[in-house]
Amino acid sequence: MFTKIAVAYDGSPESDRALTAAISLAKVMGVGIHTITILEKPPAYTAFAAVADGSILRTLEEDRDAYYEHLQGLAVSKGEAERVQVVTHLESGDTVDSIHHFVHNHQIDLLVVALHRKSLRMSSLWSVVYSLAQELPCNMLGVH
């Protein structure tokens, strides 16, 4: 039985399906879940924008923070609708390293990940999934 379930959640339709699956599984098992969202690095063009207007970085950071707060709120609301506690986490850094550290630090025993379909980044995605599968001490569930 799984007692600590986490789901990698970035707001994409695929990760939304993974979240839904994780909530359903957690409900059956009578446990809560954790979401892990990796903060994306700002695009390279922000350096040019900062030169043009020094306050733009603050505005971009505020917009990013609002987006992630909204994303976390959606995850919590989905859990509440099914009476499953969802605890959200924002991590920064390399995706694989951040998830790896999170899983170890929180003693996660099942990581639910989205399997993206027909993505231009398919090789990158599979590289991340493969790296996670090789590094993690817990079970993984891939959701289409």
Contacts in CASP RR format, 6 or more apart in sequence:
PFRMAT RR
TARGET T0000
AUTHOR 0000-0000-0000
METHOD contacts of the structure
MODEL  1
MFTKIAVAYDGSPESDRALTAAISLAKVMGVGIHTITILEKPPAYTAFAA
VADGSILRTLEEDRDAYYEHLQGLAVSKGEAERVQVVTHLESGDTVDSIH
HFVHNHQIDLLVVALHRKSLRMSSLWSVVYSLAQELPCNMLGVH
1 29 0 8 1.000
2 25 0 8 1.000
2 29 0 8 1.000
2 31 0 8 1.000
2 109 0 8 1.000
2 110 0 8 1.000
2 139 0 8 1.000
3 29 0 8 1.000
3 31 0 8 1.000
3 109 0 8 1.000
4 31 0 8 1.000
4 34 0 8 1.000
4 106 0 8 1.000
4 107 0 8 1.000
4 108 0 8 1.000
4 109 0 8 1.000
4 110 0 8 1.000
5 22 0 8 1.000
5 25 0 8 1.000
5 26 0 8 1.000
5 29 0 8 1.000
5 31 0 8 1.000
5 32 0 8 1.000
5 33 0 8 1.000
5 34 0 8 1.000
5 108 0 8 1.000
5 109 0 8 1.000
5 110 0 8 1.000
5 111 0 8 1.000
5 112 0 8 1.000
6 22 0 8 1.000
6 33 0 8 1.000
6 34 0 8 1.000
6 35 0 8 1.000
6 36 0 8 1.000
6 102 0 8 1.000
6 103 0 8 1.000
6 106 0 8 1.000
6 108 0 8 1.000
6 110 0 8 1.000
6 111 0 8 1.000
6 112 0 8 1.000
7 15 0 8 1.000
7 18 0 8 1.000
7 19 0 8 1.000
7 22 0 8 1.000
7 33 0 8 1.000
7 34 0 8 1.000
7 35 0 8 1.000
7 36 0 8 1.000
7 111 0 8 1.000
7 112 0 8 1.000
7 113 0 8 1.000
8 15 0 8 1.000
8 18 0 8 1.000
8 35 0 8 1.000
8 36 0 8 1.000
8 37 0 8 1.000
8 38 0 8 1.000
8 99 0 8 1.000
8 111 0 8 1.000
8 112 0 8 1.000
8 113 0 8 1.000
8 114 0 8 1.000
9 15 0 8 1.000
9 16 0 8 1.000
9 18 0 8 1.000
9 19 0 8 1.000
9 35 0 8 1.000
9 36 0 8 1.000
9 37 0 8 1.000
9 71 0 8 1.000
9 75 0 8 1.000
9 88 0 8 1.000
10 37 0 8 1.000
10 38 0 8 1.000
10 71 0 8 1.000
11 37 0 8 1.000
11 71 0 8 1.000
11 74 0 8 1.000
12 114 0 8 1.000
12 116 0 8 1.000
14 114 0 8 1.000
14 115 0 8 1.000
14 116 0 8 1.000
14 117 0 8 1.000
14 143 0 8 1.000
14 144 0 8 1.000
15 114 0 8 1.000
17 114 0 8 1.000
17 143 0 8 1.000
17 144 0 8 1.000
18 112 0 8 1.000
18 113 0 8 1.000
18 114 0 8 1.000
18 142 0 8 1.000
18 143 0 8 1.000
19 35 0 8 1.000
19 75 0 8 1.000
19 78 0 8 1.000
19 112 0 8 1.000
20 78 0 8 1.000
21 112 0 8 1.000
21 141 0 8 1.000
21 143 0 8 1.000
22 33 0 8 1.000
22 112 0 8 1.000
22 141 0 8 1.000
23 33 0 8 1.000
23 78 0 8 1.000
23 79 0 8 1.000
23 82 0 8 1.000
23 84 0 8 1.000
23 86 0 8 1.000
24 82 0 8 1.000
25 110 0 8 1.000
25 112 0 8 1.000
25 141 0 8 1.000
26 32 0 8 1.000
26 33 0 8 1.000
26 84 0 8 1.000
27 82 0 8 1.000
27 83 0 8 1.000
27 84 0 8 1.000
30 84 0 8 1.000
32 84 0 8 1.000
32 85 0 8 1.000
32 86 0 8 1.000
32 87 0 8 1.000
33 79 0 8 1.000
33 84 0 8 1.000
33 85 0 8 1.000
33 86 0 8 1.000
33 87 0 8 1.000
34 86 0 8 1.000
34 87 0 8 1.000
34 88 0 8 1.000
34 89 0 8 1.000
34 102 0 8 1.000
34 106 0 8 1.000
34 108 0 8 1.000
35 72 0 8 1.000
35 75 0 8 1.000
35 86 0 8 1.000
35 87 0 8 1.000
35 88 0 8 1.000
35 89 0 8 1.000
36 89 0 8 1.000
36 91 0 8 1.000
36 98 0 8 1.000
36 99 0 8 1.000
36 102 0 8 1.000
37 68 0 8 1.000
37 71 0 8 1.000
37 72 0 8 1.000
37 88 0 8 1.000
37 89 0 8 1.000
37 90 0 8 1.000
37 91 0 8 1.000
38 90 0 8 1.000
38 91 0 8 1.000
38 92 0 8 1.000
38 93 0 8 1.000
38 95 0 8 1.000
38 98 0 8 1.000
38 99 0 8 1.000
39 64 0 8 1.000
39 68 0 8 1.000
39 90 0 8 1.000
39 91 0 8 1.000
39 92 0 8 1.000
39 93 0 8 1.000
40 64 0 8 1.000
41 93 0 8 1.000
42 60 0 8 1.000
42 64 0 8 1.000
46 56 0 8 1.000
46 57 0 8 1.000
46 60 0 8 1.000
49 56 0 8 1.000
49 57 0 8 1.000
49 60 0 8 1.000
50 56 0 8 1.000
50 57 0 8 1.000
68 90 0 8 1.000
72 88 0 8 1.000
72 90 0 8 1.000
73 88 0 8 1.000
75 86 0 8 1.000
75 88 0 8 1.000
76 86 0 8 1.000
76 88 0 8 1.000
78 86 0 8 1.000
79 85 0 8 1.000
79 86 0 8 1.000
80 86 0 8 1.000
89 102 0 8 1.000
91 98 0 8 1.000
91 99 0 8 1.000
91 101 0 8 1.000
91 102 0 8 1.000
92 98 0 8 1.000
95 128 0 8 1.000
96 128 0 8 1.000
96 131 0 8 1.000
96 132 0 8 1.000
96 135 0 8 1.000
99 111 0 8 1.000
99 132 0 8 1.000
99 136 0 8 1.000
100 132 0 8 1.000
100 135 0 8 1.000
100 136 0 8 1.000
102 108 0 8 1.000
103 111 0 8 1.000
103 136 0 8 1.000
103 137 0 8 1.000
103 138 0 8 1.000
104 137 0 8 1.000
108 138 0 8 1.000
109 138 0 8 1.000
109 139 0 8 1.000
110 138 0 8 1.000
110 139 0 8 1.000
110 140 0 8 1.000
110 141 0 8 1.000
111 132 0 8 1.000
111 136 0 8 1.000
111 138 0 8 1.000
111 139 0 8 1.000
111 140 0 8 1.000
111 141 0 8 1.000
112 140 0 8 1.000
112 141 0 8 1.000
112 142 0 8 1.000
112 143 0 8 1.000
113 129 0 8 1.000
113 132 0 8 1.000
113 140 0 8 1.000
113 141 0 8 1.000
113 142 0 8 1.000
113 143 0 8 1.000
114 142 0 8 1.000
114 143 0 8 1.000
115 125 0 8 1.000
115 129 0 8 1.000
115 142 0 8 1.000
115 143 0 8 1.000
115 144 0 8 1.000
116 122 0 8 1.000
116 125 0 8 1.000
117 144 0 8 1.000
119 125 0 8 1.000
129 140 0 8 1.000
129 142 0 8 1.000
132 140 0 8 1.000
133 140 0 8 1.000
END
